[in-house]
Amino acid sequence: MASLPEIQCPTCRKHFPADIQAPTMPFCSMRCKMVDLNQWFTEEIGLPAHTCDDPEQEDEPQPPSSPKEWRFD
């Protein structure tokens, strides 16, 4: 059997054999997986937000800011 390629854990940076069947992939352990999950929950990490300076170029319309602007058609 060929040896598994090594990858680096995104949490602790430890190198370990990459087993695609492991339930903790791409992390080296359940602890590292839970540390990463906690970072998402506490918003220490996240996806970058796209901000647009020109309101004409926004993809979605802005929601009404007051009940007077609500429409029930």
PQR file of N, CA, C, O and H, with PARSE charges and radii, in Angstrom:
ATOM      1  N   MET A   1       0.840  -1.178   0.000 -0.4000 1.5000
ATOM      2  CA  MET A   1       0.000   0.000   0.000 -0.0000 2.0000
ATOM      3  C   MET A   1       0.886   1.242   0.000  0.5500 1.7000
ATOM      4  O   MET A   1       1.846   1.330   0.765 -0.5500 1.4000
ATOM      5  N   ALA A   2       0.560   2.184  -0.850 -0.4000 1.5000
ATOM      6  CA  ALA A   2       1.337   3.418  -0.947 -0.0000 2.0000
ATOM      7  C   ALA A   2       1.049   4.302   0.260  0.5500 1.7000
ATOM      8  O   ALA A   2      -0.055   4.298   0.806 -0.5500 1.4000
ATOM      9  H   ALA A   2      -0.220   2.112  -1.472  0.4000 1.0000
ATOM     10  N   SER A   3       2.055   5.053   0.659 -0.4000 1.5000
ATOM     11  CA  SER A   3       1.855   5.946   1.803 -0.0000 2.0000
ATOM     12  C   SER A   3       0.992   7.137   1.383  0.5500 1.7000
ATOM     13  O   SER A   3       1.006   7.562   0.227 -0.5500 1.4000
ATOM     14  H   SER A   3       2.952   5.056   0.215  0.4000 1.0000
ATOM     15  N   LEU A   4       0.257   7.652   2.331 -0.4000 1.5000
ATOM     16  CA  LEU A   4      -0.635   8.778   2.065 -0.0000 2.0000
ATOM     17  C   LEU A   4       0.169  10.071   1.976  0.5500 1.7000
ATOM     18  O   LEU A   4       1.150  10.242   2.699 -0.5500 1.4000
ATOM     19  H   LEU A   4       0.245   7.307   3.270  0.4000 1.0000
ATOM     20  N   PRO A   5      -0.239  10.985   1.092 -0.5600 1.5000
ATOM     21  CA  PRO A   5       0.454  12.276   1.031  0.2800 2.0000
ATOM     22  C   PRO A   5       0.196  13.059   2.321  0.5500 1.7000
ATOM     23  O   PRO A   5      -0.836  12.889   2.970 -0.5500 1.4000
ATOM     24  N   GLU A   6       1.142  13.907   2.671 -0.4000 1.5000
ATOM     25  CA  GLU A   6       0.979  14.709   3.878 -0.0000 2.0000
ATOM     26  C   GLU A   6       0.385  16.065   3.538  0.5500 1.7000
ATOM     27  O   GLU A   6       0.722  16.679   2.526 -0.5500 1.4000
ATOM     28  H   GLU A   6       1.980  14.044   2.143  0.4000 1.0000
ATOM     29  N   ILE A   7      -0.508  16.513   4.409 -0.4000 1.5000
ATOM     30  CA  ILE A   7      -1.071  17.858   4.283 -0.0000 2.0000
ATOM     31  C   ILE A   7      -0.862  18.585   5.606  0.5500 1.7000
ATOM     32  O   ILE A   7      -0.465  17.983   6.604 -0.5500 1.4000
ATOM     33  H   ILE A   7      -0.782  16.014   5.231  0.4000 1.0000
ATOM     34  N   GLN A   8      -1.131  19.879   5.599 -0.4000 1.5000
ATOM     35  CA  GLN A   8      -0.953  20.688   6.795 -0.0000 2.0000
ATOM     36  C   GLN A   8      -2.313  21.051   7.382  0.5500 1.7000
ATOM     37  O   GLN A   8      -3.208  21.504   6.668 -0.5500 1.4000
ATOM     38  H   GLN A   8      -1.453  20.368   4.788  0.4000 1.0000
ATOM     39  N   CYS A   9      -2.457  20.850   8.678 -0.4000 1.5000
ATOM     40  CA  CYS A   9      -3.698  21.195   9.369 -0.0000 2.0000
ATOM     41  C   CYS A   9      -3.874  22.711   9.330  0.5500 1.7000
ATOM     42  O   CYS A   9      -2.949  23.438   9.692 -0.5500 1.4000
ATOM     43  H   CYS A   9      -1.730  20.482   9.258  0.4000 1.0000
ATOM     44  N   PRO A  10      -5.041  23.212   8.898 -0.5600 1.5000
ATOM     45  CA  PRO A  10      -5.244  24.660   8.827  0.2800 2.0000
ATOM     46  C   PRO A  10      -5.300  25.339  10.195  0.5500 1.7000
ATOM     47  O   PRO A  10      -5.151  26.558  10.280 -0.5500 1.4000
ATOM     48  N   THR A  11      -5.510  24.576  11.262 -0.4000 1.5000
ATOM     49  CA  THR A  11      -5.602  25.163  12.598 -0.0000 2.0000
ATOM     50  C   THR A  11      -4.253  25.214  13.302  0.5500 1.7000
ATOM     51  O   THR A  11      -3.813  26.280  13.731 -0.5500 1.4000
ATOM     52  H   THR A  11      -5.631  23.586  11.194  0.4000 1.0000
ATOM     53  N   CYS A  12      -3.591  24.053  13.423 -0.4000 1.5000
ATOM     54  CA  CYS A  12      -2.343  24.003  14.193 -0.0000 2.0000
ATOM     55  C   CYS A  12      -1.094  23.957  13.317  0.5500 1.7000
ATOM     56  O   CYS A  12       0.020  24.037  13.835 -0.5500 1.4000
ATOM     57  H   CYS A  12      -3.949  23.186  13.075  0.4000 1.0000
ATOM     58  N   ARG A  13      -1.257  23.831  12.013 -0.4000 1.5000
ATOM     59  CA  ARG A  13      -0.168  23.801  11.024 -0.0000 2.0000
ATOM     60  C   ARG A  13       0.687  22.535  11.097  0.5500 1.7000
ATOM     61  O   ARG A  13       1.756  22.476  10.490 -0.5500 1.4000
ATOM     62  H   ARG A  13      -2.162  23.766  11.593  0.4000 1.0000
ATOM     63  N   LYS A  14       0.229  21.537  11.826 -0.4000 1.5000
ATOM     64  CA  LYS A  14       0.941  20.261  11.920 -0.0000 2.0000
ATOM     65  C   LYS A  14       0.770  19.492  10.611  0.5500 1.7000
ATOM     66  O   LYS A  14      -0.309  19.511  10.020 -0.5500 1.4000
ATOM     67  H   LYS A  14      -0.640  21.586  12.319  0.4000 1.0000
ATOM     68  N   HIS A  15       1.819  18.822  10.157 -0.4000 1.5000
ATOM     69  CA  HIS A  15       1.737  17.975   8.966 -0.0000 2.0000
ATOM     70  C   HIS A  15       1.276  16.584   9.391  0.5500 1.7000
ATOM     71  O   HIS A  15       1.745  16.039  10.390 -0.5500 1.4000
ATOM     72  H   HIS A  15       2.696  18.807  10.638  0.4000 1.0000
ATOM     73  N   PHE A  16       0.352  16.020   8.618 -0.4000 1.5000
ATOM     74  CA  PHE A  16      -0.174  14.693   8.934 -0.0000 2.0000
ATOM     75  C   PHE A  16      -0.597  13.998   7.647  0.5500 1.7000
ATOM     76  O   PHE A  16      -0.834  14.661   6.638 -0.5500 1.4000
ATOM     77  H   PHE A  16      -0.029  16.463   7.806  0.4000 1.0000
ATOM     78  N   PRO A  17      -0.696  12.649   7.668 -0.5600 1.5000
ATOM     79  CA  PRO A  17      -1.108  11.917   6.463  0.2800 2.0000
ATOM     80  C   PRO A  17      -2.554  12.247   6.088  0.5500 1.7000
ATOM     81  O   PRO A  17      -3.440  12.224   6.942 -0.5500 1.4000
ATOM     82  N   ALA A  18      -2.785  12.549   4.831 -0.4000 1.5000
ATOM     83  CA  ALA A  18      -4.112  12.931   4.343 -0.0000 2.0000
ATOM     84  C   ALA A  18      -4.943  11.690   4.061  0.5500 1.7000
ATOM     85  O   ALA A  18      -4.747  11.023   3.046 -0.5500 1.4000
ATOM     86  H   ALA A  18      -2.065  12.568   4.138  0.4000 1.0000
ATOM     87  N   ASP A  19      -5.861  11.385   4.950 -0.4000 1.5000
ATOM     88  CA  ASP A  19      -6.773  10.255   4.776 -0.0000 2.0000
ATOM     89  C   ASP A  19      -8.158  10.821   4.477  0.5500 1.7000
ATOM     90  O   ASP A  19      -8.808  11.370   5.367 -0.5500 1.4000
ATOM     91  H   ASP A  19      -6.021  11.927   5.774  0.4000 1.0000
ATOM     92  N   ILE A  20      -8.617  10.691   3.221 -0.4000 1.5000
ATOM     93  CA  ILE A  20      -9.898  11.291   2.838 -0.0000 2.0000
ATOM     94  C   ILE A  20     -11.084  10.637   3.551  0.5500 1.7000
ATOM     95  O   ILE A  20     -12.182  11.194   3.558 -0.5500 1.4000
ATOM     96  H   ILE A  20      -8.089  10.246   2.498  0.4000 1.0000
ATOM     97  N   GLN A  21     -10.875   9.471   4.145 -0.4000 1.5000
ATOM     98  CA  GLN A  21     -11.939   8.792   4.884 -0.0000 2.0000
ATOM     99  C   GLN A  21     -12.058   9.290   6.324  0.5500 1.7000
ATOM    100  O   GLN A  21     -13.044   8.992   6.997 -0.5500 1.4000
ATOM    101  H   GLN A  21      -9.983   9.018   4.139  0.4000 1.0000
ATOM    102  N   ALA A  22     -11.074  10.040   6.802 -0.4000 1.5000
ATOM    103  CA  ALA A  22     -11.075  10.505   8.192 -0.0000 2.0000
ATOM    104  C   ALA A  22     -12.195  11.523   8.409  0.5500 1.7000
ATOM    105  O   ALA A  22     -12.370  12.426   7.592 -0.5500 1.4000
ATOM    106  H   ALA A  22     -10.273  10.282   6.254  0.4000 1.0000
ATOM    107  N   PRO A  23     -12.950  11.390   9.490 -0.5600 1.5000
ATOM    108  CA  PRO A  23     -14.053  12.323   9.741  0.2800 2.0000
ATOM    109  C   PRO A  23     -13.589  13.733  10.103  0.5500 1.7000
ATOM    110  O   PRO A  23     -14.388  14.669  10.105 -0.5500 1.4000
ATOM    111  N   THR A  24     -12.317  13.884  10.405 -0.4000 1.5000
ATOM    112  CA  THR A  24     -11.815  15.202  10.798 -0.0000 2.0000
ATOM    113  C   THR A  24     -11.139  15.948   9.659  0.5500 1.7000
ATOM    114  O   THR A  24     -10.663  17.065   9.862 -0.5500 1.4000
ATOM    115  H   THR A  24     -11.668  13.124  10.404  0.4000 1.0000
ATOM    116  N   MET A  25     -11.083  15.370   8.479 -0.4000 1.5000
ATOM    117  CA  MET A  25     -10.421  16.044   7.354 -0.0000 2.0000
ATOM    118  C   MET A  25     -11.057  17.395   7.083  0.5500 1.7000
ATOM    119  O   MET A  25     -12.283  17.484   7.152 -0.5500 1.4000
ATOM    120  H   MET A  25     -11.469  14.463   8.314  0.4000 1.0000
ATOM    121  N   PRO A  26     -10.339  18.421   6.790 -0.5600 1.5000
ATOM    122  CA  PRO A  26      -8.899  18.538   6.538  0.2800 2.0000
ATOM    123  C   PRO A  26      -8.090  18.866   7.791  0.5500 1.7000
ATOM    124  O   PRO A  26      -6.976  19.381   7.689 -0.5500 1.4000
ATOM    125  N   PHE A  27      -8.639  18.575   8.971 -0.4000 1.5000
ATOM    126  CA  PHE A  27      -7.948  18.856  10.218 -0.0000 2.0000
ATOM    127  C   PHE A  27      -7.263  17.596  10.721  0.5500 1.7000
ATOM    128  O   PHE A  27      -7.657  16.484  10.369 -0.5500 1.4000
ATOM    129  H   PHE A  27      -9.543  18.157   9.054  0.4000 1.0000
ATOM    130  N   CYS A  28      -6.232  17.775  11.550 -0.4000 1.5000
ATOM    131  CA  CYS A  28      -5.479  16.625  12.041 -0.0000 2.0000
ATOM    132  C   CYS A  28      -6.189  15.920  13.184  0.5500 1.7000
ATOM    133  O   CYS A  28      -5.909  14.751  13.451 -0.5500 1.4000
ATOM    134  H   CYS A  28      -5.912  18.678  11.836  0.4000 1.0000
ATOM    135  N   SER A  29      -7.099  16.601  13.862 -0.4000 1.5000
ATOM    136  CA  SER A  29      -7.788  16.016  15.011 -0.0000 2.0000
ATOM    137  C   SER A  29      -9.154  16.667  15.198  0.5500 1.7000
ATOM    138  O   SER A  29      -9.460  17.697  14.598 -0.5500 1.4000
ATOM    139  H   SER A  29      -7.326  17.551  13.645  0.4000 1.0000
ATOM    140  N   MET A  30      -9.962  16.040  16.043 -0.4000 1.5000
ATOM    141  CA  MET A  30     -11.272  16.603  16.360 -0.0000 2.0000
ATOM    142  C   MET A  30     -11.106  17.925  17.102  0.5500 1.7000
ATOM    143  O   MET A  30     -11.912  18.839  16.925 -0.5500 1.4000
ATOM    144  H   MET A  30      -9.713  15.203  16.530  0.4000 1.0000
ATOM    145  N   ARG A  31     -10.079  18.035  17.921 -0.4000 1.5000
ATOM    146  CA  ARG A  31      -9.835  19.285  18.642 -0.0000 2.0000
ATOM    147  C   ARG A  31      -9.632  20.436  17.664  0.5500 1.7000
ATOM    148  O   ARG A  31     -10.244  21.492  17.822 -0.5500 1.4000
ATOM    149  H   ARG A  31      -9.424  17.293  18.064  0.4000 1.0000
ATOM    150  N   CYS A  32      -8.779  20.248  16.653 -0.4000 1.5000
ATOM    151  CA  CYS A  32      -8.527  21.303  15.667 -0.0000 2.0000
ATOM    152  C   CYS A  32      -9.790  21.635  14.881  0.5500 1.7000
ATOM    153  O   CYS A  32     -10.025  22.794  14.540 -0.5500 1.4000
ATOM    154  H   CYS A  32      -8.282  19.390  16.525  0.4000 1.0000
ATOM    155  N   LYS A  33     -10.591  20.636  14.597 -0.4000 1.5000
ATOM    156  CA  LYS A  33     -11.853  20.860  13.884 -0.0000 2.0000
ATOM    157  C   LYS A  33     -12.792  21.724  14.722  0.5500 1.7000
ATOM    158  O   LYS A  33     -13.439  22.628  14.193 -0.5500 1.4000
ATOM    159  H   LYS A  33     -10.401  19.694  14.874  0.4000 1.0000
ATOM    160  N   MET A  34     -12.871  21.451  16.031 -0.4000 1.5000
ATOM    161  CA  MET A  34     -13.743  22.215  16.920 -0.0000 2.0000
ATOM    162  C   MET A  34     -13.207  23.631  17.162  0.5500 1.7000
ATOM    163  O   MET A  34     -13.990  24.571  17.299 -0.5500 1.4000
ATOM    164  H   MET A  34     -12.346  20.717  16.461  0.4000 1.0000
ATOM    165  N   VAL A  35     -11.886  23.789  17.217 -0.4000 1.5000
ATOM    166  CA  VAL A  35     -11.291  25.122  17.352 -0.0000 2.0000
ATOM    167  C   VAL A  35     -11.681  25.969  16.146  0.5500 1.7000
ATOM    168  O   VAL A  35     -12.050  27.133  16.299 -0.5500 1.4000
ATOM    169  H   VAL A  35     -11.250  23.026  17.106  0.4000 1.0000
ATOM    170  N   ASP A  36     -11.602  25.394  14.948 -0.4000 1.5000
ATOM    171  CA  ASP A  36     -11.976  26.112  13.730 -0.0000 2.0000
ATOM    172  C   ASP A  36     -13.463  26.477  13.748  0.5500 1.7000
ATOM    173  O   ASP A  36     -13.831  27.601  13.405 -0.5500 1.4000
ATOM    174  H   ASP A  36     -11.303  24.449  14.823  0.4000 1.0000
ATOM    175  N   LEU A  37     -14.303  25.544  14.143 -0.4000 1.5000
ATOM    176  CA  LEU A  37     -15.744  25.801  14.205 -0.0000 2.0000
ATOM    177  C   LEU A  37     -16.046  26.937  15.181  0.5500 1.7000
ATOM    178  O   LEU A  37     -16.875  27.802  14.897 -0.5500 1.4000
ATOM    179  H   LEU A  37     -14.004  24.631  14.422  0.4000 1.0000
ATOM    180  N   ASN A  38     -15.373  26.932  16.326 -0.4000 1.5000
ATOM    181  CA  ASN A  38     -15.568  28.005  17.302 -0.0000 2.0000
ATOM    182  C   ASN A  38     -15.142  29.356  16.727  0.5500 1.7000
ATOM    183  O   ASN A  38     -15.781  30.370  17.006 -0.5500 1.4000
ATOM    184  H   ASN A  38     -14.700  26.230  16.556  0.4000 1.0000
ATOM    185  N   GLN A  39     -14.085  29.383  15.939 -0.4000 1.5000
ATOM    186  CA  GLN A  39     -13.646  30.637  15.324 -0.0000 2.0000
ATOM    187  C   GLN A  39     -14.704  31.175  14.368  0.5500 1.7000
ATOM    188  O   GLN A  39     -14.881  32.390  14.272 -0.5500 1.4000
ATOM    189  H   GLN A  39     -13.566  28.559  15.712  0.4000 1.0000
ATOM    190  N   TRP A  40     -15.406  30.302  13.663 -0.4000 1.5000
ATOM    191  CA  TRP A  40     -16.504  30.738  12.790 -0.0000 2.0000
ATOM    192  C   TRP A  40     -17.667  31.258  13.637  0.5500 1.7000
ATOM    193  O   TRP A  40     -18.241  32.305  13.336 -0.5500 1.4000
ATOM    194  H   TRP A  40     -15.262  29.315  13.741  0.4000 1.0000
ATOM    195  N   PHE A  41     -18.010  30.517  14.702 -0.4000 1.5000
ATOM    196  CA  PHE A  41     -19.140  30.919  15.553 -0.0000 2.0000
ATOM    197  C   PHE A  41     -18.911  32.263  16.221  0.5500 1.7000
ATOM    198  O   PHE A  41     -19.839  33.062  16.345 -0.5500 1.4000
ATOM    199  H   PHE A  41     -17.543  29.667  14.945  0.4000 1.0000
ATOM    200  N   THR A  42     -17.683  32.518  16.650 -0.4000 1.5000
ATOM    201  CA  THR A  42     -17.383  33.775  17.345 -0.0000 2.0000
ATOM    202  C   THR A  42     -16.960  34.872  16.379  0.5500 1.7000
ATOM    203  O   THR A  42     -16.569  35.960  16.801 -0.5500 1.4000
ATOM    204  H   THR A  42     -16.929  31.869  16.549  0.4000 1.0000
ATOM    205  N   GLU A  43     -17.038  34.587  15.089 -0.4000 1.5000
ATOM    206  CA  GLU A  43     -16.720  35.531  14.015 -0.0000 2.0000
ATOM    207  C   GLU A  43     -15.280  36.037  14.054  0.5500 1.7000
ATOM    208  O   GLU A  43     -14.992  37.158  13.635 -0.5500 1.4000
ATOM    209  H   GLU A  43     -17.356  33.703  14.746  0.4000 1.0000
ATOM    210  N   GLU A  44     -14.367  35.183  14.569 -0.4000 1.5000
ATOM    211  CA  GLU A  44     -12.943  35.504  14.484 -0.0000 2.0000
ATOM    212  C   GLU A  44     -12.476  35.371  13.041  0.5500 1.7000
ATOM    213  O   GLU A  44     -11.563  36.069  12.600 -0.5500 1.4000
ATOM    214  H   GLU A  44     -14.601  34.272  14.909  0.4000 1.0000
ATOM    215  N   ILE A  45     -13.121  34.458  12.314 -0.4000 1.5000
ATOM    216  CA  ILE A  45     -12.860  34.295  10.886 -0.0000 2.0000
ATOM    217  C   ILE A  45     -14.199  34.347  10.164  0.5500 1.7000
ATOM    218  O   ILE A  45     -15.248  34.142  10.774 -0.5500 1.4000
ATOM    219  H   ILE A  45     -13.863  33.891  12.672  0.4000 1.0000
ATOM    220  N   GLY A  46     -14.161  34.616   8.890 -0.4000 1.5000
ATOM    221  CA  GLY A  46     -15.389  34.672   8.112 -0.0000 2.0000
ATOM    222  C   GLY A  46     -15.082  34.985   6.667  0.5500 1.7000
ATOM    223  O   GLY A  46     -13.922  35.139   6.283 -0.5500 1.4000
ATOM    224  H   GLY A  46     -13.309  34.783   8.394  0.4000 1.0000
ATOM    225  N   LEU A  47     -16.103  35.074   5.887 -0.4000 1.5000
ATOM    226  CA  LEU A  47     -15.955  35.416   4.481 -0.0000 2.0000
ATOM    227  C   LEU A  47     -15.930  36.929   4.334  0.5500 1.7000
ATOM    228  O   LEU A  47     -16.646  37.635   5.044 -0.5500 1.4000
ATOM    229  H   LEU A  47     -17.045  34.949   6.198  0.4000 1.0000
ATOM    230  N   PRO A  48     -15.118  37.428   3.425 -0.5600 1.5000
ATOM    231  CA  PRO A  48     -15.073  38.878   3.247  0.2800 2.0000
ATOM    232  C   PRO A  48     -16.399  39.403   2.698  0.5500 1.7000
ATOM    233  O   PRO A  48     -17.023  38.788   1.833 -0.5500 1.4000
ATOM    234  N   ALA A  49     -16.799  40.525   3.212 -0.4000 1.5000
ATOM    235  CA  ALA A  49     -18.040  41.154   2.755 -0.0000 2.0000
ATOM    236  C   ALA A  49     -17.737  42.034   1.557  0.5500 1.7000
ATOM    237  O   ALA A  49     -16.724  42.733   1.523 -0.5500 1.4000
ATOM    238  H   ALA A  49     -16.292  41.024   3.915  0.4000 1.0000
ATOM    239  N   HIS A  50     -18.620  41.992   0.580 -0.4000 1.5000
ATOM    240  CA  HIS A  50     -18.467  42.829  -0.606 -0.0000 2.0000
ATOM    241  C   HIS A  50     -19.218  44.124  -0.349  0.5500 1.7000
ATOM    242  O   HIS A  50     -20.424  44.118  -0.103 -0.5500 1.4000
ATOM    243  H   HIS A  50     -19.442  41.424   0.607  0.4000 1.0000
ATOM    244  N   THR A  51     -18.505  45.214  -0.408 -0.4000 1.5000
ATOM    245  CA  THR A  51     -19.160  46.507  -0.259 -0.0000 2.0000
ATOM    246  C   THR A  51     -19.067  47.254  -1.574  0.5500 1.7000
ATOM    247  O   THR A  51     -18.044  47.218  -2.259 -0.5500 1.4000
ATOM    248  H   THR A  51     -17.525  45.219  -0.607  0.4000 1.0000
ATOM    249  N   CYS A  52     -20.137  47.922  -1.910 -0.4000 1.5000
ATOM    250  CA  CYS A  52     -20.209  48.654  -3.166 -0.0000 2.0000
ATOM    251  C   CYS A  52     -20.460  50.120  -2.849  0.5500 1.7000
ATOM    252  O   CYS A  52     -21.421  50.450  -2.155 -0.5500 1.4000
ATOM    253  H   CYS A  52     -20.967  47.951  -1.354  0.4000 1.0000
ATOM    254  N   ASP A  53     -19.607  50.996  -3.349 -0.4000 1.5000
ATOM    255  CA  ASP A  53     -19.756  52.424  -3.089 -0.0000 2.0000
ATOM    256  C   ASP A  53     -20.891  53.050  -3.897  0.5500 1.7000
ATOM    257  O   ASP A  53     -21.497  54.031  -3.466 -0.5500 1.4000
ATOM    258  H   ASP A  53     -18.826  50.728  -3.914  0.4000 1.0000
ATOM    259  N   ASP A  54     -21.172  52.488  -5.054 -0.4000 1.5000
ATOM    260  CA  ASP A  54     -22.185  53.052  -5.941 -0.0000 2.0000
ATOM    261  C   ASP A  54     -23.499  52.283  -5.781  0.5500 1.7000
ATOM    262  O   ASP A  54     -23.567  51.120  -6.178 -0.5500 1.4000
ATOM    263  H   ASP A  54     -20.679  51.692  -5.404  0.4000 1.0000
ATOM    264  N   PRO A  55     -24.547  52.895  -5.213 -0.5600 1.5000
ATOM    265  CA  PRO A  55     -25.815  52.184  -5.030  0.2800 2.0000
ATOM    266  C   PRO A  55     -26.429  51.697  -6.340  0.5500 1.7000
ATOM    267  O   PRO A  55     -27.211  50.746  -6.332 -0.5500 1.4000
ATOM    268  N   GLU A  56     -26.092  52.327  -7.458 -0.4000 1.5000
ATOM    269  CA  GLU A  56     -26.626  51.905  -8.754 -0.0000 2.0000
ATOM    270  C   GLU A  56     -26.096  50.533  -9.156  0.5500 1.7000
ATOM    271  O   GLU A  56     -26.732  49.838  -9.949 -0.5500 1.4000
ATOM    272  H   GLU A  56     -25.457  53.099  -7.464  0.4000 1.0000
ATOM    273  N   GLN A  57     -24.951  50.135  -8.626 -0.4000 1.5000
ATOM    274  CA  GLN A  57     -24.328  48.877  -9.018 -0.0000 2.0000
ATOM    275  C   GLN A  57     -24.662  47.725  -8.079  0.5500 1.7000
ATOM    276  O   GLN A  57     -24.191  46.609  -8.299 -0.5500 1.4000
ATOM    277  H   GLN A  57     -24.435  50.700  -7.982  0.4000 1.0000
ATOM    278  N   GLU A  58     -25.442  47.955  -7.064 -0.4000 1.5000
ATOM    279  CA  GLU A  58     -25.783  46.893  -6.138 -0.0000 2.0000
ATOM    280  C   GLU A  58     -26.682  45.870  -6.818  0.5500 1.7000
ATOM    281  O   GLU A  58     -27.532  46.222  -7.636 -0.5500 1.4000
ATOM    282  H   GLU A  58     -25.824  48.862  -6.886  0.4000 1.0000
ATOM    283  N   ASP A  59     -26.486  44.601  -6.474 -0.4000 1.5000
ATOM    284  CA  ASP A  59     -27.267  43.523  -7.068 -0.0000 2.0000
ATOM    285  C   ASP A  59     -28.681  43.460  -6.497  0.5500 1.7000
ATOM    286  O   ASP A  59     -29.632  43.175  -7.225 -0.5500 1.4000
ATOM    287  H   ASP A  59     -25.795  44.315  -5.810  0.4000 1.0000
ATOM    288  N   GLU A  60     -28.822  43.722  -5.212 -0.4000 1.5000
ATOM    289  CA  GLU A  60     -30.121  43.595  -4.572 -0.0000 2.0000
ATOM    290  C   GLU A  60     -30.602  44.958  -4.088  0.5500 1.7000
ATOM    291  O   GLU A  60     -29.799  45.782  -3.652 -0.5500 1.4000
ATOM    292  H   GLU A  60     -28.050  43.954  -4.621  0.4000 1.0000
ATOM    293  N   PRO A  61     -31.892  45.193  -4.161 -0.5600 1.5000
ATOM    294  CA  PRO A  61     -32.409  46.469  -3.653  0.2800 2.0000
ATOM    295  C   PRO A  61     -32.309  46.517  -2.131  0.5500 1.7000
ATOM    296  O   PRO A  61     -32.318  45.483  -1.464 -0.5500 1.4000
ATOM    297  N   GLN A  62     -32.214  47.722  -1.598 -0.4000 1.5000
ATOM    298  CA  GLN A  62     -32.167  47.904  -0.150 -0.0000 2.0000
ATOM    299  C   GLN A  62     -33.561  47.681   0.429  0.5500 1.7000
ATOM    300  O   GLN A  62     -34.553  48.090  -0.173 -0.5500 1.4000
ATOM    301  H   GLN A  62     -32.207  48.562  -2.141  0.4000 1.0000
ATOM    302  N   PRO A  63     -33.644  47.033   1.597 -0.5600 1.5000
ATOM    303  CA  PRO A  63     -34.961  46.855   2.214  0.2800 2.0000
ATOM    304  C   PRO A  63     -35.500  48.191   2.714  0.5500 1.7000
ATOM    305  O   PRO A  63     -34.723  49.104   2.992 -0.5500 1.4000
ATOM    306  N   PRO A  64     -36.810  48.315   2.830 -0.5600 1.5000
ATOM    307  CA  PRO A  64     -37.389  49.566   3.331  0.2800 2.0000
ATOM    308  C   PRO A  64     -36.897  49.846   4.746  0.5500 1.7000
ATOM    309  O   PRO A  64     -36.781  48.932   5.563 -0.5500 1.4000
ATOM    310  N   SER A  65     -36.612  51.101   5.029 -0.4000 1.5000
ATOM    311  CA  SER A  65     -36.085  51.453   6.344 -0.0000 2.0000
ATOM    312  C   SER A  65     -37.182  51.773   7.353  0.5500 1.7000
ATOM    313  O   SER A  65     -36.924  51.795   8.557 -0.5500 1.4000
ATOM    314  H   SER A  65     -36.707  51.844   4.365  0.4000 1.0000
ATOM    315  N   SER A  66     -38.393  52.020   6.883 -0.4000 1.5000
ATOM    316  CA  SER A  66     -39.491  52.313   7.807 -0.0000 2.0000
ATOM    317  C   SER A  66     -40.771  51.669   7.289  0.5500 1.7000
ATOM    318  O   SER A  66     -40.881  51.384   6.096 -0.5500 1.4000
ATOM    319  H   SER A  66     -38.603  52.002   5.905  0.4000 1.0000
ATOM    320  N   PRO A  67     -41.747  51.436   8.180 -0.5600 1.5000
ATOM    321  CA  PRO A  67     -43.013  50.838   7.747  0.2800 2.0000
ATOM    322  C   PRO A  67     -43.743  51.658   6.696  0.5500 1.7000
ATOM    323  O   PRO A  67     -44.532  51.107   5.929 -0.5500 1.4000
ATOM    324  N   LYS A  68     -43.498  52.960   6.643 -0.4000 1.5000
ATOM    325  CA  LYS A  68     -44.159  53.794   5.638 -0.0000 2.0000
ATOM    326  C   LYS A  68     -43.737  53.408   4.225  0.5500 1.7000
ATOM    327  O   LYS A  68     -44.473  53.643   3.267 -0.5500 1.4000
ATOM    328  H   LYS A  68     -42.856  53.407   7.266  0.4000 1.0000
ATOM    329  N   GLU A  69     -42.548  52.814   4.097 -0.4000 1.5000
ATOM    330  CA  GLU A  69     -42.039  52.424   2.782 -0.0000 2.0000
ATOM    331  C   GLU A  69     -42.457  51.010   2.389  0.5500 1.7000
ATOM    332  O   GLU A  69     -42.238  50.599   1.249 -0.5500 1.4000
ATOM    333  H   GLU A  69     -41.950  52.624   4.875  0.4000 1.0000
ATOM    334  N   TRP A  70     -43.057  50.259   3.318 -0.4000 1.5000
ATOM    335  CA  TRP A  70     -43.460  48.898   3.013 -0.0000 2.0000
ATOM    336  C   TRP A  70     -44.591  48.906   2.003  0.5500 1.7000
ATOM    337  O   TRP A  70     -45.474  49.762   2.037 -0.5500 1.4000
ATOM    338  H   TRP A  70     -43.234  50.594   4.244  0.4000 1.0000
ATOM    339  N   ARG A  71     -44.545  47.937   1.108 -0.4000 1.5000
ATOM    340  CA  ARG A  71     -45.603  47.824   0.101 -0.0000 2.0000
ATOM    341  C   ARG A  71     -46.226  46.449   0.203  0.5500 1.7000
ATOM    342  O   ARG A  71     -45.517  45.450   0.329 -0.5500 1.4000
ATOM    343  H   ARG A  71     -43.827  47.242   1.080  0.4000 1.0000
ATOM    344  N   PHE A  72     -47.526  46.391   0.151 -0.4000 1.5000
ATOM    345  CA  PHE A  72     -48.249  45.133   0.174 -0.0000 2.0000
ATOM    346  C   PHE A  72     -49.135  45.077  -1.057  0.5500 1.7000
ATOM    347  O   PHE A  72     -50.334  45.346  -0.985 -0.5500 1.4000
ATOM    348  H   PHE A  72     -48.101  47.202   0.048  0.4000 1.0000
ATOM    349  N   ASP A  73     -48.544  44.730  -2.171 -0.4000 1.5000
ATOM    350  CA  ASP A  73     -49.287  44.665  -3.436 -0.0000 2.0000
ATOM    351  C   ASP A  73     -49.893  43.296  -3.633  0.5500 1.7000
ATOM    352  O   ASP A  73     -50.555  43.052  -4.642 -0.5500 1.4000
ATOM    353  H   ASP A  73     -47.570  44.512  -2.229  0.4000 1.0000
TER
END
